[in-house]
Amino acid sequence: MYDKPLPCFGCGIGWFSLLLGFVFPFMWYYATILYFRSYYHRDPRERAGLAASAIAAMICTIAVIITIAVLIF
């Protein structure tokens, strides 16, 4: 079942979203939605990349909230 290569140039959707997220941060949120909807049950090799993208989305959200709070106050 897992002999076929992963999508997105063989690195999987999660890792591809993590890398692409540095240019388009909304890709991190897309991967986070996939992670919370248990997309990795289709292929367990996707779990690490999706989790990394979820962590990146959380860090990005916290950074934006802190930046907005500093600019407003």
PDB file with SEQRES, HELIX, SHEET and CRYST1 records, atoms N, CA, C and O in Angstrom:
SEQRES   1 A   73  MET TYR ASP LYS PRO LEU PRO CYS PHE GLY CYS GLY ILE          
SEQRES   2 A   73  GLY TRP PHE SER LEU LEU LEU GLY PHE VAL PHE PRO PHE          
SEQRES   3 A   73  MET TRP TYR TYR ALA THR ILE LEU TYR PHE ARG SER TYR          
SEQRES   4 A   73  TYR HIS ARG ASP PRO ARG GLU ARG ALA GLY LEU ALA ALA          
SEQRES   5 A   73  SER ALA ILE ALA ALA MET ILE CYS THR ILE ALA VAL ILE          
SEQRES   6 A   73  ILE THR ILE ALA VAL LEU ILE PHE                              
HELIX    1 AA1 GLY A   12  GLY A   21  1                                  10    
HELIX    2 AA2 PHE A   26  PHE A   36  1                                  11    
HELIX    3 AA3 TYR A   39  HIS A   41  5                                   3    
HELIX    4 AA4 PRO A   44  GLU A   46  5                                   3    
HELIX    5 AA5 ARG A   47  ILE A   72  1                                  26    
CRYST1    1.000    1.000    1.000  90.00  90.00  90.00 P 1           1          
ATOM      1  N   MET A   1       0.824  -1.194   0.000  1.00  0.00           N  
ATOM      2  CA  MET A   1       0.000   0.000   0.000  1.00  0.00           C  
ATOM      3  C   MET A   1       0.874   1.266   0.000  1.00  0.00           C  
ATOM      4  O   MET A   1       0.525   2.254  -0.645  1.00  0.00           O  
ATOM      5  N   TYR A   2       1.983   1.240   0.706  1.00  0.00           N  
ATOM      6  CA  TYR A   2       2.805   2.430   0.820  1.00  0.00           C  
ATOM      7  C   TYR A   2       3.991   2.412  -0.133  1.00  0.00           C  
ATOM      8  O   TYR A   2       4.942   3.173   0.048  1.00  0.00           O  
ATOM      9  N   ASP A   3       3.947   1.556  -1.143  1.00  0.00           N  
ATOM     10  CA  ASP A   3       5.024   1.515  -2.121  1.00  0.00           C  
ATOM     11  C   ASP A   3       4.957   2.670  -3.110  1.00  0.00           C  
ATOM     12  O   ASP A   3       5.969   3.049  -3.699  1.00  0.00           O  
ATOM     13  N   LYS A   4       3.761   3.230  -3.292  1.00  0.00           N  
ATOM     14  CA  LYS A   4       3.639   4.343  -4.234  1.00  0.00           C  
ATOM     15  C   LYS A   4       4.257   5.596  -3.635  1.00  0.00           C  
ATOM     16  O   LYS A   4       4.223   5.784  -2.419  1.00  0.00           O  
ATOM     17  N   PRO A   5       4.821   6.455  -4.477  1.00  0.00           N  
ATOM     18  CA  PRO A   5       5.452   7.677  -3.954  1.00  0.00           C  
ATOM     19  C   PRO A   5       4.413   8.665  -3.429  1.00  0.00           C  
ATOM     20  O   PRO A   5       3.252   8.650  -3.839  1.00  0.00           O  
ATOM     21  N   LEU A   6       4.846   9.497  -2.543  1.00  0.00           N  
ATOM     22  CA  LEU A   6       3.973  10.529  -1.990  1.00  0.00           C  
ATOM     23  C   LEU A   6       3.698  11.603  -3.042  1.00  0.00           C  
ATOM     24  O   LEU A   6       4.505  11.797  -3.951  1.00  0.00           O  
ATOM     25  N   PRO A   7       2.570  12.299  -2.928  1.00  0.00           N  
ATOM     26  CA  PRO A   7       2.297  13.393  -3.878  1.00  0.00           C  
ATOM     27  C   PRO A   7       3.236  14.582  -3.630  1.00  0.00           C  
ATOM     28  O   PRO A   7       4.008  14.578  -2.671  1.00  0.00           O  
ATOM     29  N   CYS A   8       3.168  15.558  -4.468  1.00  0.00           N  
ATOM     30  CA  CYS A   8       3.954  16.800  -4.356  1.00  0.00           C  
ATOM     31  C   CYS A   8       5.453  16.520  -4.408  1.00  0.00           C  
ATOM     32  O   CYS A   8       6.193  16.815  -3.469  1.00  0.00           O  
ATOM     33  N   PHE A   9       5.870  15.956  -5.503  1.00  0.00           N  
ATOM     34  CA  PHE A   9       7.286  15.699  -5.776  1.00  0.00           C  
ATOM     35  C   PHE A   9       7.912  14.710  -4.803  1.00  0.00           C  
ATOM     36  O   PHE A   9       9.122  14.748  -4.580  1.00  0.00           O  
ATOM     37  N   GLY A  10       7.114  13.835  -4.225  1.00  0.00           N  
ATOM     38  CA  GLY A  10       7.615  12.782  -3.363  1.00  0.00           C  
ATOM     39  C   GLY A  10       7.834  13.165  -1.915  1.00  0.00           C  
ATOM     40  O   GLY A  10       8.230  12.318  -1.114  1.00  0.00           O  
ATOM     41  N   CYS A  11       7.590  14.414  -1.554  1.00  0.00           N  
ATOM     42  CA  CYS A  11       7.822  14.807  -0.159  1.00  0.00           C  
ATOM     43  C   CYS A  11       6.536  14.848   0.655  1.00  0.00           C  
ATOM     44  O   CYS A  11       6.599  15.048   1.868  1.00  0.00           O  
ATOM     45  N   GLY A  12       5.399  14.672   0.051  1.00  0.00           N  
ATOM     46  CA  GLY A  12       4.127  14.662   0.762  1.00  0.00           C  
ATOM     47  C   GLY A  12       3.507  16.046   0.852  1.00  0.00           C  
ATOM     48  O   GLY A  12       4.179  17.067   0.706  1.00  0.00           O  
ATOM     49  N   ILE A  13       2.219  16.047   1.095  1.00  0.00           N  
ATOM     50  CA  ILE A  13       1.475  17.303   1.151  1.00  0.00           C  
ATOM     51  C   ILE A  13       1.917  18.146   2.351  1.00  0.00           C  
ATOM     52  O   ILE A  13       2.035  19.366   2.241  1.00  0.00           O  
ATOM     53  N   GLY A  14       2.160  17.505   3.488  1.00  0.00           N  
ATOM     54  CA  GLY A  14       2.532  18.241   4.698  1.00  0.00           C  
ATOM     55  C   GLY A  14       3.847  18.969   4.563  1.00  0.00           C  
ATOM     56  O   GLY A  14       3.924  20.162   4.855  1.00  0.00           O  
ATOM     57  N   TRP A  15       4.897  18.268   4.123  1.00  0.00           N  
ATOM     58  CA  TRP A  15       6.201  18.909   3.978  1.00  0.00           C  
ATOM     59  C   TRP A  15       6.198  19.921   2.848  1.00  0.00           C  
ATOM     60  O   TRP A  15       6.862  20.953   2.938  1.00  0.00           O  
ATOM     61  N   PHE A  16       5.459  19.637   1.785  1.00  0.00           N  
ATOM     62  CA  PHE A  16       5.353  20.590   0.683  1.00  0.00           C  
ATOM     63  C   PHE A  16       4.644  21.860   1.158  1.00  0.00           C  
ATOM     64  O   PHE A  16       5.034  22.968   0.788  1.00  0.00           O  
ATOM     65  N   SER A  17       3.608  21.698   1.972  1.00  0.00           N  
ATOM     66  CA  SER A  17       2.898  22.860   2.518  1.00  0.00           C  
ATOM     67  C   SER A  17       3.794  23.647   3.465  1.00  0.00           C  
ATOM     68  O   SER A  17       3.734  24.876   3.504  1.00  0.00           O  
ATOM     69  N   LEU A  18       4.627  22.939   4.232  1.00  0.00           N  
ATOM     70  CA  LEU A  18       5.543  23.632   5.130  1.00  0.00           C  
ATOM     71  C   LEU A  18       6.518  24.497   4.338  1.00  0.00           C  
ATOM     72  O   LEU A  18       6.736  25.659   4.683  1.00  0.00           O  
ATOM     73  N   LEU A  19       7.095  23.949   3.296  1.00  0.00           N  
ATOM     74  CA  LEU A  19       8.049  24.704   2.489  1.00  0.00           C  
ATOM     75  C   LEU A  19       7.376  25.844   1.734  1.00  0.00           C  
ATOM     76  O   LEU A  19       7.903  26.956   1.679  1.00  0.00           O  
ATOM     77  N   LEU A  20       6.224  25.568   1.158  1.00  0.00           N  
ATOM     78  CA  LEU A  20       5.511  26.592   0.399  1.00  0.00           C  
ATOM     79  C   LEU A  20       4.922  27.658   1.320  1.00  0.00           C  
ATOM     80  O   LEU A  20       4.660  28.780   0.886  1.00  0.00           O  
ATOM     81  N   GLY A  21       4.715  27.311   2.582  1.00  0.00           N  
ATOM     82  CA  GLY A  21       4.150  28.241   3.552  1.00  0.00           C  
ATOM     83  C   GLY A  21       5.036  29.439   3.833  1.00  0.00           C  
ATOM     84  O   GLY A  21       4.540  30.480   4.264  1.00  0.00           O  
ATOM     85  N   PHE A  22       6.334  29.319   3.600  1.00  0.00           N  
ATOM     86  CA  PHE A  22       7.206  30.470   3.805  1.00  0.00           C  
ATOM     87  C   PHE A  22       6.971  31.551   2.754  1.00  0.00           C  
ATOM     88  O   PHE A  22       7.329  32.711   2.960  1.00  0.00           O  
ATOM     89  N   VAL A  23       6.375  31.172   1.634  1.00  0.00           N  
ATOM     90  CA  VAL A  23       6.013  32.139   0.589  1.00  0.00           C  
ATOM     91  C   VAL A  23       4.536  32.500   0.701  1.00  0.00           C  
ATOM     92  O   VAL A  23       4.166  33.670   0.592  1.00  0.00           O  
ATOM     93  N   PHE A  24       3.690  31.487   0.919  1.00  0.00           N  
ATOM     94  CA  PHE A  24       2.239  31.656   1.057  1.00  0.00           C  
ATOM     95  C   PHE A  24       1.810  31.055   2.399  1.00  0.00           C  
ATOM     96  O   PHE A  24       1.482  29.870   2.453  1.00  0.00           O  
ATOM     97  N   PRO A  25       1.804  31.845   3.486  1.00  0.00           N  
ATOM     98  CA  PRO A  25       1.516  31.296   4.815  1.00  0.00           C  
ATOM     99  C   PRO A  25       0.159  30.595   4.940  1.00  0.00           C  
ATOM    100  O   PRO A  25      -0.028  29.790   5.852  1.00  0.00           O  
ATOM    101  N   PHE A  26      -0.769  30.877   4.060  1.00  0.00           N  
ATOM    102  CA  PHE A  26      -2.062  30.208   4.151  1.00  0.00           C  
ATOM    103  C   PHE A  26      -1.959  28.705   3.876  1.00  0.00           C  
ATOM    104  O   PHE A  26      -2.871  27.951   4.216  1.00  0.00           O  
ATOM    105  N   MET A  27      -0.872  28.273   3.273  1.00  0.00           N  
ATOM    106  CA  MET A  27      -0.663  26.842   3.057  1.00  0.00           C  
ATOM    107  C   MET A  27      -0.497  26.115   4.387  1.00  0.00           C  
ATOM    108  O   MET A  27      -0.875  24.950   4.508  1.00  0.00           O  
ATOM    109  N   TRP A  28       0.069  26.796   5.390  1.00  0.00           N  
ATOM    110  CA  TRP A  28       0.194  26.190   6.711  1.00  0.00           C  
ATOM    111  C   TRP A  28      -1.177  25.925   7.305  1.00  0.00           C  
ATOM    112  O   TRP A  28      -1.393  24.890   7.937  1.00  0.00           O  
ATOM    113  N   TYR A  29      -2.103  26.849   7.109  1.00  0.00           N  
ATOM    114  CA  TYR A  29      -3.447  26.673   7.659  1.00  0.00           C  
ATOM    115  C   TYR A  29      -4.205  25.581   6.909  1.00  0.00           C  
ATOM    116  O   TYR A  29      -4.995  24.846   7.501  1.00  0.00           O  
ATOM    117  N   TYR A  30      -3.963  25.480   5.622  1.00  0.00           N  
ATOM    118  CA  TYR A  30      -4.558  24.392   4.835  1.00  0.00           C  
ATOM    119  C   TYR A  30      -4.073  23.035   5.357  1.00  0.00           C  
ATOM    120  O   TYR A  30      -4.871  22.114   5.530  1.00  0.00           O  
ATOM    121  N   ALA A  31      -2.778  22.916   5.603  1.00  0.00           N  
ATOM    122  CA  ALA A  31      -2.230  21.660   6.119  1.00  0.00           C  
ATOM    123  C   ALA A  31      -2.722  21.386   7.536  1.00  0.00           C  
ATOM    124  O   ALA A  31      -2.910  20.229   7.912  1.00  0.00           O  
ATOM    125  N   THR A  32      -2.933  22.437   8.323  1.00  0.00           N  
ATOM    126  CA  THR A  32      -3.466  22.264   9.676  1.00  0.00           C  
ATOM    127  C   THR A  32      -4.874  21.697   9.631  1.00  0.00           C  
ATOM    128  O   THR A  32      -5.225  20.823  10.424  1.00  0.00           O  
ATOM    129  N   ILE A  33      -5.677  22.195   8.705  1.00  0.00           N  
ATOM    130  CA  ILE A  33      -7.033  21.652   8.538  1.00  0.00           C  
ATOM    131  C   ILE A  33      -6.969  20.181   8.153  1.00  0.00           C  
ATOM    132  O   ILE A  33      -7.735  19.367   8.669  1.00  0.00           O  
ATOM    133  N   LEU A  34      -6.057  19.838   7.249  1.00  0.00           N  
ATOM    134  CA  LEU A  34      -5.904  18.427   6.877  1.00  0.00           C  
ATOM    135  C   LEU A  34      -5.461  17.591   8.071  1.00  0.00           C  
ATOM    136  O   LEU A  34      -5.914  16.459   8.237  1.00  0.00           O  
ATOM    137  N   TYR A  35      -4.590  18.132   8.893  1.00  0.00           N  
ATOM    138  CA  TYR A  35      -4.101  17.401  10.065  1.00  0.00           C  
ATOM    139  C   TYR A  35      -5.238  17.140  11.045  1.00  0.00           C  
ATOM    140  O   TYR A  35      -5.389  16.021  11.536  1.00  0.00           O  
ATOM    141  N   PHE A  36      -6.035  18.158  11.333  1.00  0.00           N  
ATOM    142  CA  PHE A  36      -7.125  17.987  12.291  1.00  0.00           C  
ATOM    143  C   PHE A  36      -8.277  17.157  11.741  1.00  0.00           C  
ATOM    144  O   PHE A  36      -9.083  16.631  12.510  1.00  0.00           O  
ATOM    145  N   ARG A  37      -8.363  17.035  10.423  1.00  0.00           N  
ATOM    146  CA  ARG A  37      -9.384  16.177   9.822  1.00  0.00           C  
ATOM    147  C   ARG A  37      -8.862  14.755   9.602  1.00  0.00           C  
ATOM    148  O   ARG A  37      -9.496  13.954   8.917  1.00  0.00           O  
ATOM    149  N   SER A  38      -7.698  14.449  10.192  1.00  0.00           N  
ATOM    150  CA  SER A  38      -7.082  13.107  10.161  1.00  0.00           C  
ATOM    151  C   SER A  38      -6.808  12.630   8.747  1.00  0.00           C  
ATOM    152  O   SER A  38      -7.083  11.478   8.411  1.00  0.00           O  
ATOM    153  N   TYR A  39      -6.272  13.502   7.929  1.00  0.00           N  
ATOM    154  CA  TYR A  39      -5.897  13.131   6.562  1.00  0.00           C  
ATOM    155  C   TYR A  39      -4.810  12.066   6.566  1.00  0.00           C  
ATOM    156  O   TYR A  39      -4.707  11.283   5.622  1.00  0.00           O  
ATOM    157  N   TYR A  40      -3.997  12.030   7.618  1.00  0.00           N  
ATOM    158  CA  TYR A  40      -2.885  11.092   7.686  1.00  0.00           C  
ATOM    159  C   TYR A  40      -3.340   9.634   7.840  1.00  0.00           C  
ATOM    160  O   TYR A  40      -2.511   8.729   7.754  1.00  0.00           O  
ATOM    161  N   HIS A  41      -4.634   9.388   8.065  1.00  0.00           N  
ATOM    162  CA  HIS A  41      -5.104   7.997   8.105  1.00  0.00           C  
ATOM    163  C   HIS A  41      -5.036   7.356   6.720  1.00  0.00           C  
ATOM    164  O   HIS A  41      -4.940   6.134   6.607  1.00  0.00           O  
ATOM    165  N   ARG A  42      -5.083   8.166   5.675  1.00  0.00           N  
ATOM    166  CA  ARG A  42      -4.930   7.634   4.319  1.00  0.00           C  
ATOM    167  C   ARG A  42      -3.516   7.136   4.087  1.00  0.00           C  
ATOM    168  O   ARG A  42      -3.307   6.102   3.454  1.00  0.00           O  
ATOM    169  N   ASP A  43      -2.539   7.884   4.607  1.00  0.00           N  
ATOM    170  CA  ASP A  43      -1.134   7.512   4.467  1.00  0.00           C  
ATOM    171  C   ASP A  43      -0.388   8.033   5.693  1.00  0.00           C  
ATOM    172  O   ASP A  43      -0.188   9.242   5.811  1.00  0.00           O  
ATOM    173  N   PRO A  44       0.027   7.164   6.603  1.00  0.00           N  
ATOM    174  CA  PRO A  44       0.672   7.613   7.841  1.00  0.00           C  
ATOM    175  C   PRO A  44       1.981   8.378   7.615  1.00  0.00           C  
ATOM    176  O   PRO A  44       2.451   9.063   8.524  1.00  0.00           O  
ATOM    177  N   ARG A  45       2.566   8.277   6.445  1.00  0.00           N  
ATOM    178  CA  ARG A  45       3.807   9.004   6.164  1.00  0.00           C  
ATOM    179  C   ARG A  45       3.565  10.512   6.109  1.00  0.00           C  
ATOM    180  O   ARG A  45       4.516  11.290   6.183  1.00  0.00           O  
ATOM    181  N   GLU A  46       2.322  10.928   5.981  1.00  0.00           N  
ATOM    182  CA  GLU A  46       1.978  12.352   5.900  1.00  0.00           C  
ATOM    183  C   GLU A  46       1.917  13.019   7.270  1.00  0.00           C  
ATOM    184  O   GLU A  46       1.944  14.247   7.351  1.00  0.00           O  
ATOM    185  N   ARG A  47       1.835  12.245   8.342  1.00  0.00           N  
ATOM    186  CA  ARG A  47       1.561  12.801   9.666  1.00  0.00           C  
ATOM    187  C   ARG A  47       2.614  13.802  10.124  1.00  0.00           C  
ATOM    188  O   ARG A  47       2.256  14.870  10.620  1.00  0.00           O  
ATOM    189  N   ALA A  48       3.885  13.497   9.976  1.00  0.00           N  
ATOM    190  CA  ALA A  48       4.945  14.387  10.466  1.00  0.00           C  
ATOM    191  C   ALA A  48       4.927  15.734   9.742  1.00  0.00           C  
ATOM    192  O   ALA A  48       5.065  16.777  10.382  1.00  0.00           O  
ATOM    193  N   GLY A  49       4.763  15.726   8.442  1.00  0.00           N  
ATOM    194  CA  GLY A  49       4.726  16.971   7.681  1.00  0.00           C  
ATOM    195  C   GLY A  49       3.524  17.829   8.014  1.00  0.00           C  
ATOM    196  O   GLY A  49       3.628  19.051   8.112  1.00  0.00           O  
ATOM    197  N   LEU A  50       2.373  17.179   8.187  1.00  0.00           N  
ATOM    198  CA  LEU A  50       1.169  17.930   8.539  1.00  0.00           C  
ATOM    199  C   LEU A  50       1.293  18.523   9.943  1.00  0.00           C  
ATOM    200  O   LEU A  50       0.849  19.646  10.185  1.00  0.00           O  
ATOM    201  N   ALA A  51       1.893  17.777  10.861  1.00  0.00           N  
ATOM    202  CA  ALA A  51       2.096  18.295  12.217  1.00  0.00           C  
ATOM    203  C   ALA A  51       3.072  19.471  12.199  1.00  0.00           C  
ATOM    204  O   ALA A  51       2.866  20.456  12.908  1.00  0.00           O  
ATOM    205  N   ALA A  52       4.125  19.378  11.399  1.00  0.00           N  
ATOM    206  CA  ALA A  52       5.083  20.487  11.290  1.00  0.00           C  
ATOM    207  C   ALA A  52       4.403  21.734  10.736  1.00  0.00           C  
ATOM    208  O   ALA A  52       4.689  22.846  11.179  1.00  0.00           O  
ATOM    209  N   SER A  53       3.518  21.558   9.782  1.00  0.00           N  
ATOM    210  CA  SER A  53       2.795  22.703   9.219  1.00  0.00           C  
ATOM    211  C   SER A  53       1.839  23.295  10.249  1.00  0.00           C  
ATOM    212  O   SER A  53       1.652  24.511  10.290  1.00  0.00           O  
ATOM    213  N   ALA A  54       1.232  22.451  11.080  1.00  0.00           N  
ATOM    214  CA  ALA A  54       0.344  22.952  12.132  1.00  0.00           C  
ATOM    215  C   ALA A  54       1.127  23.775  13.151  1.00  0.00           C  
ATOM    216  O   ALA A  54       0.645  24.804  13.623  1.00  0.00           O  
ATOM    217  N   ILE A  55       2.324  23.327  13.488  1.00  0.00           N  
ATOM    218  CA  ILE A  55       3.172  24.078  14.418  1.00  0.00           C  
ATOM    219  C   ILE A  55       3.595  25.409  13.796  1.00  0.00           C  
ATOM    220  O   ILE A  55       3.606  26.435  14.476  1.00  0.00           O  
ATOM    221  N   ALA A  56       3.939  25.396  12.522  1.00  0.00           N  
ATOM    222  CA  ALA A  56       4.314  26.636  11.833  1.00  0.00           C  
ATOM    223  C   ALA A  56       3.140  27.606  11.793  1.00  0.00           C  
ATOM    224  O   ALA A  56       3.333  28.811  11.954  1.00  0.00           O  
ATOM    225  N   ALA A  57       1.931  27.104  11.583  1.00  0.00           N  
ATOM    226  CA  ALA A  57       0.745  27.962  11.567  1.00  0.00           C  
ATOM    227  C   ALA A  57       0.518  28.583  12.943  1.00  0.00           C  
ATOM    228  O   ALA A  57       0.142  29.752  13.042  1.00  0.00           O  
ATOM    229  N   MET A  58       0.742  27.812  14.000  1.00  0.00           N  
ATOM    230  CA  MET A  58       0.570  28.330  15.352  1.00  0.00           C  
ATOM    231  C   MET A  58       1.600  29.422  15.646  1.00  0.00           C  
ATOM    232  O   MET A  58       1.257  30.457  16.217  1.00  0.00           O  
ATOM    233  N   ILE A  59       2.848  29.201  15.263  1.00  0.00           N  
ATOM    234  CA  ILE A  59       3.894  30.202  15.479  1.00  0.00           C  
ATOM    235  C   ILE A  59       3.600  31.470  14.684  1.00  0.00           C  
ATOM    236  O   ILE A  59       3.800  32.577  15.183  1.00  0.00           O  
ATOM    237  N   CYS A  60       3.130  31.313  13.458  1.00  0.00           N  
ATOM    238  CA  CYS A  60       2.786  32.468  12.616  1.00  0.00           C  
ATOM    239  C   CYS A  60       1.633  33.258  13.228  1.00  0.00           C  
ATOM    240  O   CYS A  60       1.662  34.488  13.238  1.00  0.00           O  
ATOM    241  N   THR A  61       0.630  32.567  13.734  1.00  0.00           N  
ATOM    242  CA  THR A  61      -0.519  33.228  14.347  1.00  0.00           C  
ATOM    243  C   THR A  61      -0.096  34.010  15.589  1.00  0.00           C  
ATOM    244  O   THR A  61      -0.521  35.149  15.783  1.00  0.00           O  
ATOM    245  N   ILE A  62       0.735  33.401  16.422  1.00  0.00           N  
ATOM    246  CA  ILE A  62       1.205  34.089  17.627  1.00  0.00           C  
ATOM    247  C   ILE A  62       2.040  35.308  17.255  1.00  0.00           C  
ATOM    248  O   ILE A  62       1.906  36.361  17.880  1.00  0.00           O  
ATOM    249  N   ALA A  63       2.895  35.182  16.251  1.00  0.00           N  
ATOM    250  CA  ALA A  63       3.723  36.312  15.818  1.00  0.00           C  
ATOM    251  C   ALA A  63       2.859  37.458  15.284  1.00  0.00           C  
ATOM    252  O   ALA A  63       3.143  38.625  15.554  1.00  0.00           O  
ATOM    253  N   VAL A  64       1.825  37.134  14.540  1.00  0.00           N  
ATOM    254  CA  VAL A  64       0.935  38.181  14.005  1.00  0.00           C  
ATOM    255  C   VAL A  64       0.170  38.858  15.129  1.00  0.00           C  
ATOM    256  O   VAL A  64       0.012  40.079  15.117  1.00  0.00           O  
ATOM    257  N   ILE A  65      -0.310  38.083  16.106  1.00  0.00           N  
ATOM    258  CA  ILE A  65      -1.053  38.670  17.240  1.00  0.00           C  
ATOM    259  C   ILE A  65      -0.137  39.597  18.045  1.00  0.00           C  
ATOM    260  O   ILE A  65      -0.547  40.696  18.418  1.00  0.00           O  
ATOM    261  N   ILE A  66       1.081  39.168  18.310  1.00  0.00           N  
ATOM    262  CA  ILE A  66       2.017  40.014  19.069  1.00  0.00           C  
ATOM    263  C   ILE A  66       2.349  41.276  18.285  1.00  0.00           C  
ATOM    264  O   ILE A  66       2.401  42.364  18.859  1.00  0.00           O  
ATOM    265  N   THR A  67       2.575  41.143  16.974  1.00  0.00           N  
ATOM    266  CA  THR A  67       2.880  42.303  16.141  1.00  0.00           C  
ATOM    267  C   THR A  67       1.723  43.305  16.144  1.00  0.00           C  
ATOM    268  O   THR A  67       1.941  44.510  16.277  1.00  0.00           O  
ATOM    269  N   ILE A  68       0.522  42.816  16.001  1.00  0.00           N  
ATOM    270  CA  ILE A  68      -0.649  43.705  16.007  1.00  0.00           C  
ATOM    271  C   ILE A  68      -0.807  44.362  17.376  1.00  0.00           C  
ATOM    272  O   ILE A  68      -1.127  45.547  17.456  1.00  0.00           O  
ATOM    273  N   ALA A  69      -0.587  43.609  18.452  1.00  0.00           N  
ATOM    274  CA  ALA A  69      -0.715  44.172  19.798  1.00  0.00           C  
ATOM    275  C   ALA A  69       0.317  45.260  20.044  1.00  0.00           C  
ATOM    276  O   ALA A  69       0.011  46.274  20.672  1.00  0.00           O  
ATOM    277  N   VAL A  70       1.537  45.061  19.555  1.00  0.00           N  
ATOM    278  CA  VAL A  70       2.582  46.077  19.725  1.00  0.00           C  
ATOM    279  C   VAL A  70       2.279  47.325  18.902  1.00  0.00           C  
ATOM    280  O   VAL A  70       2.519  48.442  19.360  1.00  0.00           O  
ATOM    281  N   LEU A  71       1.763  47.148  17.712  1.00  0.00           N  
ATOM    282  CA  LEU A  71       1.456  48.298  16.861  1.00  0.00           C  
ATOM    283  C   LEU A  71       0.261  49.093  17.368  1.00  0.00           C  
ATOM    284  O   LEU A  71       0.218  50.312  17.207  1.00  0.00           O  
ATOM    285  N   ILE A  72      -0.694  48.430  17.970  1.00  0.00           N  
ATOM    286  CA  ILE A  72      -1.892  49.129  18.444  1.00  0.00           C  
ATOM    287  C   ILE A  72      -1.618  49.846  19.755  1.00  0.00           C  
ATOM    288  O   ILE A  72      -2.067  50.976  19.945  1.00  0.00           O  
ATOM    289  N   PHE A  73      -0.892  49.213  20.654  1.00  0.00           N  
ATOM    290  CA  PHE A  73      -0.675  49.805  21.980  1.00  0.00           C  
ATOM    291  C   PHE A  73       0.648  50.440  21.997  1.00  0.00           C  
ATOM    292  O   PHE A  73       1.048  51.006  23.015  1.00  0.00           O  
TER     293      PHE A  73                                                      
END                                                                             
